[in-house]
């Protein structure tokens, strides 16, 4: 699913199946239209990959299956966010297998804009699964934009209402 990358300044957005990723893609589409940049949409599958794929014949089938799934994920996210791939943008879809942070930082070169979504994660997820957005913010040689998933308006703990009530109760 590897396509030829466009020249010039690019806007690279990492997507997956999370709601935060959809917000990041929506932001990236708007920014790409506003600044007339090429949009590079990347999905990296975390499937386990053997370091020597030629040692295991089944590894080629696993990689091919994961790359096909990457294309499905990218198309699904585009359908949800924009009703399909926008016709007015130069768009490239890239699917990779491995560590998402490493591949996103590897694709972004100086002068590009790297856009990622950041959602809410539980304690176990934070312990056992490293944050891709934090990895990219630390290692990228380009500008990184992290789009925070908005909180639901009716959830008082997420909206800050609980913190305001605590503060008012302690400090009248």
NUFI-429404 format. One line per field, with one value per residue (C-alpha): residue number from 0; y, z, x. Coordinates in steps of 0.1 Angstrom, whole numbers, always signed. Layout:
N
k = (NUM/...)
Y = (Y/...)
Z = (Z/...)
X = (X/...)
% end
This chain:
172
k = (0/1/2/3/4/5/6/7/8/9/10/11/12/13/14/15/16/17/18/19/20/21/22/23/24/25/26/27/28/29/30/31/32/33/34/35/36/37/38/39/40/41/42/43/44/45/46/47/48/49/50/51/52/53/54/55/56/57/58/59/60/61/62/63/64/65/66/67/68/69/70/71/72/73/74/75/76/77/78/79/80/81/82/83/84/85/86/87/88/89/90/91/92/93/94/95/96/97/98/99/100/101/102/103/104/105/106/107/108/109/110/111/112/113/114/115/116/117/118/119/120/121/122/123/124/125/126/127/128/129/130/131/132/133/134/135/136/137/138/139/140/141/142/143/144/145/146/147/148/149/150/151/152/153/154/155/156/157/158/159/160/161/162/163/164/165/166/167/168/169/170/171)
Y = (+0/+22/+52/+78/+107/+142/+167/+200/+207/+179/+175/+140/+127/+94/+76/+45/+34/+58/+89/+111/+100/+111/+146/+148/+139/+165/+191/+180/+182/+218/+228/+211/+231/+263/+261/+242/+213/+177/+154/+121/+98/+70/+40/+18/-16/-28/-64/-84/-86/-111/-93/-117/-121/-144/-170/-175/-180/-172/-137/-125/-134/-117/-85/-85/-90/-62/-38/-46/-39/-5/+5/-5/+15/+46/+44/+39/+69/+90/+79/+88/+122/+135/+111/+98/+110/+148/+155/+190/+177/+159/+128/+99/+69/+49/+16/+3/-25/-19/+8/+38/+64/+53/+52/+85/+102/+85/+98/+134/+155/+190/+215/+191/+192/+160/+158/+132/+126/+122/+105/+95/+63/+41/+32/-2/+13/+40/+14/-12/+7/+38/+70/+75/+113/+117/+97/+118/+151/+140/+126/+144/+170/+189/+206/+183/+192/+170/+173/+165/+146/+169/+158/+150/+180/+161/+142/+164/+147/+153/+188/+201/+206/+183/+202/+235/+221/+208/+242/+261/+238/+242/+279/+298)
Z = (+0/-2/-24/-38/-13/-26/-27/-9/+25/+37/+64/+79/+101/+120/+122/+139/+150/+180/+182/+189/+156/+138/+154/+143/+107/+106/+119/+93/+64/+74/+78/+45/+27/+44/+37/+4/+17/+6/+31/+40/+60/+78/+97/+115/+127/+159/+147/+159/+132/+132/+129/+101/+80/+55/+84/+87/+54/+72/+81/+45/+47/+81/+68/+36/+57/+81/+52/+36/+70/+71/+38/+53/+84/+65/+42/+71/+90/+58/+54/+90/+90/+54/+36/+16/+4/-4/-41/-35/-17/-28/-6/-1/+21/+37/+57/+77/+102/+134/+160/+151/+167/+150/+115/+119/+130/+101/+75/+88/+75/+85/+74/+75/+100/+120/+134/+160/+181/+218/+236/+271/+283/+313/+338/+323/+288/+300/+318/+291/+258/+253/+240/+203/+205/+233/+214/+183/+203/+218/+187/+157/+139/+127/+142/+160/+166/+191/+188/+221/+219/+233/+264/+263/+275/+298/+318/+349/+357/+322/+318/+350/+369/+396/+401/+403/+430/+450/+448/+458/+487/+500/+492/+497)
X = (+0/+31/+25/+49/+53/+47/+75/+74/+59/+36/+10/+14/-14/-13/-47/-61/-95/-98/-121/-90/-76/-108/-105/-69/-78/-105/-81/-55/-79/-88/-52/-42/-69/-60/-23/-25/-4/-3/-20/-2/-24/-5/-18/+8/-3/+13/+13/+43/+70/+99/+132/+142/+111/+128/+133/+95/+75/+43/+56/+51/+14/+10/+27/+5/-26/-17/-9/-43/-60/-41/-58/-92/-86/-76/-106/-129/-116/-119/-155/-164/-147/-152/-175/-145/-112/-114/-111/-96/-65/-34/-38/-14/-23/+5/+3/+31/+37/+57/+60/+38/+60/+91/+74/+57/+90/+108/+83/+83/+111/+121/+95/+66/+37/+30/-5/-16/-47/-45/-74/-81/-64/-68/-41/-32/-30/-6/+16/+18/+13/+36/+21/+27/+21/+46/+72/+67/+68/+102/+119/+105/+126/+95/+65/+41/+5/-14/-51/-69/-101/-128/-146/-183/-203/-226/-199/-192/-159/-145/-158/-142/-174/-162/-130/-149/-172/-142/-124/-156/-162/-126/-122/-155)
% end
